[in-house]
Amino acid sequence: MKSDREILIKFGEKVKDLRKKSGLSQEDLAHEAGFHRTYIGMIERGERNITLVNIQKLAYALKVSIAEITDL
């Protein structure tokens, strides 16, 4: 089983990869999801353990399913 830190880092890498594939900046993604730009950076660096509600907001902003964004 992965440690909490490893999961956060893998999730952050996934968000960053999906964001870049979508051609969005951190600021663009933050705007689309209703977050502050620095929050996106913290997620991508594995510094935030975000809620399922916020995962749903990110998935919607990235135009992917929750399953895709959480498939680590």
For each residue, the residues with C-beta under 8 A, 3 or more apart:
1:
2: 6 7 10
3: 6 7
4: 7 8 49
5: 8 9 46
6: 2 3 9 10
7: 2 3 4 10 11 72
8: 4 5 11 12 46 47 48 49
9: 5 6 12 13 45 46
10: 2 6 7 13 14 46 72
11: 7 8 14 15 43 46 70 72
12: 8 9 15 16 43 44 45 46 47
13: 9 10 16 17 44 46
14: 10 11 17 18 69 70 71 72
15: 11 12 18 19 40 43 44 58 62 69
16: 12 13 19 20 44
17: 13 14 20 21
18: 14 15 21 22 62 64 68 69
19: 15 16 22 24 26 29 40 44 62
20: 16 17 23 24
21: 17 18
22: 18 19 29 62 63
23: 20
24: 19 20 28 29 32 61 62
25: 28 29
26: 19 29 30 37 40 41 44
27: 30 31 37 40
28: 24 25 31 32
29: 19 22 24 25 26 32 33 35 40 58 61 62
30: 26 27 33 34 35 36 37 39 40
31: 27 28 34
32: 24 28 29 61
33: 29 30 40 54 57 58 60 61
34: 30 31 57
35: 29 30 39 40 54 57
36: 30 39 40
37: 26 27 30 40 41
38: 41 42
39: 30 35 36 42 43 48
40: 15 19 26 27 29 30 33 35 36 37 43 44
41: 26 37 38 44 45
42: 38 39 45 47 48
43: 11 12 15 39 40 46 47 48 50 58
44: 12 13 15 16 19 26 40 41
45: 9 12 41 42
46: 5 8 9 10 11 12 13 43
47: 8 12 42 43
48: 8 39 42 43
49: 4 8
50: 43 54 55 58
51: 54 55
52: 55 56 66
53: 56 57
54: 33 35 50 51 57 58
55: 50 51 52 58 59 66 69 70
56: 52 53 59 60 66
57: 33 34 35 53 54 60 61
58: 15 29 33 43 50 54 55 61 62 69
59: 55 56 62 64 65 66 68 69
60: 33 56 57 63
61: 24 29 32 33 57 58
62: 15 18 19 22 24 29 58 59 69
63: 22 60
64: 18 59 68 69
65: 59 68 69
66: 52 55 56 59 69 70
67: 70 71
68: 18 59 64 65 71
69: 14 15 18 55 58 59 62 64 65 66
70: 11 14 55 66 67
71: 14 67 68
72: 7 10 11 14
